[in-house]
Amino acid sequence: EEADFSAAELADDADEIDRLVLEIHHQHLPKLAEAGFLDWDREEDVITRGPRFDEIAPLIDLMVDHRDELPAGWP
């Protein structure tokens, strides 16, 4: 399943959105792409499933299914 989302859906105010976007682009996406969990087209700013995505899919499903049980502030 593919989905679009924006940083505004994950943050409460403009400063937090800016911080989140910086963290995502400079820390999280490069690491996930390097590990092969996702493919990131930086020019188009498009992220798709990488060749190793299936390895982390169960964890992502578990987190989504139980998001109401995660600690406050959990991404």
Beta strands, then each sheet from edge to edge (+ up, - down):
strand 1: 38-41
strand 2: 46-49
sheet 1: 1+ 2-
end
